């Protein structure tokens, strides 16, 4: 018995040595030269040696190789390389994934530099805050200085919408961290959670609150996230992750690196609108849901979501947007961003509170749909936004503007009746009785 185990052990060692030798034989002489010099970076080398790239013989040079005419090309000890490995570089081996990523909303995340978010960060905050805050997620416009070196004010940067020197947009390593490029990592919600959390887009927190997130934390070891094939309902069924819903395969549809392919609503804009080809996208997302839920359940959920978005749009978002427009048109406030109190109130109403509400509703996070969502939207709208419109109109000597606003958007609309007439008296009496019967508590 002992002899047999010894023989098996020897055979295993020989097999491992043979495998290692085979993998080493695939390494190009250029990559070997990189390894010989970069022994001072053992962490990077060890990560790469654990990667699928290593097993396929794809090394440092194969990814970092550049042509002498490239804008970011540098002469590096006799080799022409570039520091950044862009989605276009990855596309030499992964053309479909690269094309989908560059067509996605992720690749356009760097456009935030031209929006009010960018103005807020750069002007009200400051450039250092933008470099390590906004651009760390959204991406920088990477600038090249002498001999292919990169401007330290724009690099390092792994933002998902990074503008690369070769003209491409995006960063594959935002999800598949270099130099291991692990597919399992990109399937985990934590990879998305680097950017998708916080007061204005708390998808990570919403996921953790939801039953989906609860199941993920409970049955994480059953999800087989290291499998090459990863089809929901076939390879795993205990819980979905962000990738399951937005990117990964089902029995009837393949993987996509365009994260918007299944989004039928724009839940980030001031007023939500249907996305382009939304019917097709909705069918794709319902297909994912149907791997675990019956069709009637899925249809009913999306009906509830549509009603929620309509409530947010019609009761708060559209009136608030138009009210700000009227105040500017009538000269009550100027057109400078963040120059008046109401600019800040409106910004947080849709950019923070409204987004929280809509994402909470879409991702089964009840606390974010209500307390962190519509409750905060309503509190802002009734107790801060409208009073600000009133006193700004009066300060500008134009009280008639506010009267016009109230007449058009509040008076006579049943959803705002409580604000002008108070809570329904019959309902309040029922509420008092409930508290007395259940808690023996008197409600004034």
C-alpha positions, -999 to 999 in steps of 0.1 A, spaced: 0 0 0 28 24 10 47 15 -22 17 22 -44 12 57 -28 49 63 -34 46 54 -70 15 76 -74 33 105 -57 63 102 -81 40 100 -111 21 132 -99 54 151 -95 65 140 -129 32 150 -145 34 184 -128 69 189 -139 60 179 -175 31 203 -174 52 231 -161 79 224 -187 53 224 -215 39 258 -203 73 272 -200 82 261 -235 53 282 -248 67 314 -233 83 336 -260 119 348 -257 106 384 -254 84 375 -225 113 356 -209 134 387 -211 106 406 -193 106 380 -166 143 381 -162 143 418 -155 111 420 -135 120 396 -107 117 427 -85 79 425 -90 72 389 -78 36 396 -71 28 405 -107 47 374 -120 30 350 -96 -4 364 -105 3 359 -142 15 324 -135 -19 315 -121 -37 329 -151 -52 313 -182 -29 335 -202 1 317 -187 -13 284 -196 -19 296 -232 16 310 -235 4 346 -235 29 367 -216 41 402 -209 53 410 -244 23 395 -262 1 420 -243 24 451 -241 39 449 -275 36 481 -295 45 495 -329 71 523 -332 45 546 -347 20 542 -318 14 573 -298 22 557 -265 51 535 -278 83 535 -258 117 520 -262 122 497 -233 156 481 -232 155 473 -269 118 464 -271 90 486 -283 61 484 -258 33 504 -243 24 507 -207 -14 505 -212 -30 473 -225 -62 487 -240 -94 469 -250 -82 473 -285 -51 453 -276 -72 427 -258 -93 425 -290 -64 409 -309 -74 377 -291 -109 386 -278 -125 405 -308 -161 399 -298 -157 409 -262 -137 440 -271 -163 451 -297 -192 446 -272 -173 465 -245 -165 494 -267 -202 497 -277 -214 496 -241 -224 524 -217 -193 514 -196 -170 525 -223 -186 560 -223 -183 564 -186 -154 588 -191 -178 613 -208 -187 623 -172 -159 649 -176 -182 669 -198 -213 668 -176 -225 685 -144 -209 657 -124 -175 668 -139 -182 705 -132 -192 697 -96 -161 676 -90 -135 699 -107 -149 732 -95 -166 727 -62 -143 699 -52 -109 701 -68 -87 683 -93 -70 659 -67 -105 648 -56 -115 642 -92 -83 621 -100 -88 597 -71 -126 600 -69 -146 605 -101 -119 592 -126 -110 561 -106 -144 547 -116 -153 567 -147 -118 568 -163 -94 595 -172 -82 609 -205 -47 594 -204 -20 618 -217 13 607 -231 45 626 -224 81 619 -236 91 584 -248 57 568 -242 56 577 -205 22 586 -191 12 619 -174 10 611 -136 -21 633 -134 -39 609 -157 -22 576 -148 -24 551 -131 -61 547 -138 -83 517 -142 -116 535 -148 -142 516 -169 -145 544 -194 -108 554 -196 -98 572 -228 -67 554 -240 -39 568 -261 -47 545 -290 -82 560 -293 -100 531 -276 -123 536 -246 -125 514 -215 -104 492 -194 -108 454 -193 -88 453 -161 -116 473 -143 -134 440 -140 -107 414 -147 -78 427 -126 -44 425 -141 -23 404 -143 -44 373 -134 -75 383 -154 -96 359 -135 -130 352 -149 -144 343 -114 -135 377 -101 -156 394 -128 -185 372 -120 -186 383 -83 -207 413 -73 -177 427 -54 -160 435 -87 -190 458 -96 -191 471 -61 -159 491 -65 -180 517 -84 -216 508 -80 -223 519 -44 -228 551 -25 -255 577 -23 -262 581 -60 -259 546 -73 -261 521 -45 -265 489 -65 -241 470 -43 -260 479 -11 -293 472 -28 -281 438 -39 -269 429 -4 -303 439 10 -322 419 -16 -330 382 -14 -307 377 -44 -278 391 -23 -288 371 8 -287 339 -13 -254 348 -27 -238 352 7 -254 320 19 -247 298 -10 -216 314 -24 -197 281 -24 -224 265 -47 -221 289 -75 -192 273 -94 -179 307 -105 -145 293 -115 -161 271 -143 -154 280 -179 -190 273 -188 -213 293 -165 -250 291 -175 -277 300 -150 -301 272 -143 -275 246 -156 -242 253 -138 -257 271 -108 -291 280 -94 -285 291 -58 -283 328 -65 -276 353 -92 -248 379 -92 -246 412 -111 -230 393 -140 -258 367 -141 -284 393 -149 -264 418 -170 -238 398 -188 -237 360 -184 -252 332 -204 -286 315 -201 -297 283 -218 -311 305 -247 -287 335 -249 -249 339 -248 -226 361 -229 -224 399 -236 -199 424 -226 -224 452 -233 -239 457 -199 -268 476 -213 -281 448 -235 -307 439 -210 -317 473 -195 -351 484 -207 -353 515 -185 -328 543 -180 -328 545 -142 -300 571 -139 -314 601 -157 -334 629 -141 -365 615 -157 -365 578 -166 -372 569 -202 -372 536 -221 -339 527 -237 -334 521 -274 -348 487 -285 -362 483 -250 -387 455 -258 -358 433 -270 -338 442 -239 -367 435 -216 -372 401 -232 -335 393 -227 -337 402 -190 -369 383 -185 -352 353 -200 -326 355 -172 -353 358 -146 -372 329 -160 -343 306 -153 -355 306 -116 -390 322 -117 -421 313 -135 -432 337 -164 -463 350 -145 -441 360 -116 -416 377 -138 -443 396 -158 -459 408 -125 -426 420 -112 -419 441 -142 -454 455 -141 -448 466 -105 -415 482 -116 -432 501 -145 -457 515 -120 -430 526 -96 -411 544 -124 -443 561 -135 -449 573 -99 -414 587 -96 -416 604 -131 -450 619 -129 -454 628 -93 -419 642 -87 -393 641 -114 -411 658 -144 -427 685 -122 -393 692 -105 -374 694 -138 -400 718 -153 -402 739 -122 -364 746 -123 -368 754 -160 -396 779 -153 -375 796 -125 -346 800 -149 -368 812 -178 -385 838 -156 -352 851 -143 -359 840 -107 -325 821 -107 -296 823 -132 -284 796 -156 -251 789 -137 -249 754 -124 -250 750 -86 -253 787 -81 -286 787 -63 -301 767 -34 -326 750 -57 -299 737 -80 -285 716 -52 -319 705 -40 -330 694 -75 -296 677 -81 -300 655 -50 -337 649 -57 -329 630 -89 -292 623 -88 -292 608 -53 -326 601 -39 -344 594 -72 -317 570 -84 -317 552 -51 -355 547 -53 -354 534 -89 -325 510 -84 -340 498 -52 -373 490 -70 -355 473 -99 -333 452 -78 -357 441 -50 -343 464 -23 -374 475 -4 -356 498 20 -339 516 -9 -372 518 -29 -389 535 1 -370 549 30 -337 557 11 -357 564 -20 -392 577 -25 -395 589 11 -364 610 6 -376 622 -28 -409 633 -13 -393 650 18 -370 670 -5 -398 679 -29 -424 690 -4 -403 704 25 -373 718 7 -376 721 -31 -411 738 -32 -404 761 -3 -371 771 -20 -390 779 -52 -414 801 -31 -388 821 -13 -366 825 -44 -396 838 -63 -404 863 -35 -368 874 -32 -367 881 -69 -398 902 -66 -418 877 -87 -442 859 -63 -465 853 -93 -440 828 -107 -445 805 -76 -482 809 -77 -482 798 -113 -460 768 -104 -484 757 -76 -515 761 -99 -499 741 -127 -482 713 -108 -498 710 -73 -534 723 -71 -561 700 -83 -537 670 -86 -549 641 -64 -514 628 -57 -506 662 -40 -539 667 -23 -525 658 11 -500 687 8 -526 713 2 -555 699 23 -538 676 48 -542 639 54 -577 624 49 -596 628 82 -613 594 80 -579 577 74 -564 595 103 -592 583 126 -586 547 115 -549 552 122 -555 564 157 -578 534 164 -552 510 151 -525 524 174 -549 523 204 -560 487 197 -525 474 190 -502 494 212 -526 511 236 -510 542 224 -527 576 219 -519 594 186 -524 632 186 
